[in-house]
Amino acid sequence: MTRDKGFTLIEVLVALVIVALVGLSTQTLLSQLAEQRFNIQQRTIGDALVWNSAVQAFVMSAQENPPQDLYQRKRLNSQDQSWDLSYKIEATLLGDLERVEVMVKDKSGEQIARQLVFFK
């Protein structure tokens, strides 16, 4: 009795299922990595923008006659993206202490990329 060489249909189907599962898990992993990379990039750019804006707000509040309460909002373009930037300088109950809040949002204006609050 001779046996034919080759794979049976069941063996081929099992191999296809294994390859499909490996491919699906690889695709899921790569998708998650791409999303994490994008989020890290957004946070890094948001950090740079919020610190630069905090320095600008600090300089504005150090003027000779700074306004008691100041709120400014503007749109910035950085790294081929639009960002909503707002900063607020408020007087506190302790006369010479001011609260400075700087906030950077993504282009939709809904998700806060970074927020920084400090007193000066």
N, C-alpha and C positions, 0 to 999 in steps of 0.2 A: 504494500500500500504506500503510495507516494503522497506527500503533503504539498500543496501549493504554497509557494512563498508569497508573502504579502500580509497586509493588515486586514482584519475583519472590520465590518461596518461599525460594530460597537467600539472597537479600539479607536477608530478614526473620529467618531462622535465624542468620545471621552476626551481625546486630545483637543478637539475644537472647543469644547466647553472650558477646558483648562486655559487655553490660549485666550478665550473671550473674557474669562474672569481676571486674568492677569492684565489684559488690555484695559478693562473697565477700572480696575483699581489704580492702574498707572495714570489713566486720564483724570480720575478724581483727585489723586495726589497732586498732579501738575496744576489742576485748576485751583486747588487750595493754595499752592505755593504762589501762583500768579496773583491771587487776591491778597495774600499776606504781603507780597512785595509792593503792591499798589498802596495798601494801607500804611506801610512803613514809609513809603515815599511821601504820602500825603501828610503824615505826622511830622516828618523831617522838614518839609517846606513850611508847614504851619508853625513849627517851632521858630524857624528863622524869621518868618514874617512877624510873629507875635513879639519876639525880642527886639527886632528893629523898631517896631511900632511903639514898644514900651519905652525905648530910649527917646524916640521923638516926643512922646507924651511927657516924659520926664523933663525934656528940654523946654517944652511949651509951658509946663507948670512952673518952671524956674524963671520965667520972664519977670520983668519989673512989676507989672500989674496984671497978673494972670486973672482970667475970669473966674468967678466963684465956682460956677459949675460949667463944665464944658463937655459937649458930646459931639463927636465927629464920626462920620461914616463915609467910607469911600471904597471904591472897587479897584483892586490891584490886579495886574497881569504879571504872573511869574511862572517860569517853567512851562510856558504854553498853556496856562490855566488861569481862570479868573477866580479871584478870592474876594470875599466881602470882609472888610476890616472895619472894626468900630472901636473907638476908645472913649472912655468916659473919665473925667476928672471931677470928683465931688469933694466939697468941703465936708469936714467932719465936725463933731461937737467940740473937739479939741482945736480950737482956732487955727493953729499953724500946721496941722496934720491933714493931709489930703489922701483920699482913696483913689487909686488909679486902676482902672479895669481895661484890659485890652483883650479883644476877642477876634479870632479869625475863623470864618466859616467857609465852607466849600461854595462853589459857584451857584448851587441851588439856594444857598442861604439857609438851609435847614439843619445840616449837620455841623456841629462845632468841631473844627479841626484842633484848635488850641485856645485856651483861655488863661490869662495871667492876671492876677489881682495882687496889688502891693500898695503899701502906704508910704508916703514920703512927707 
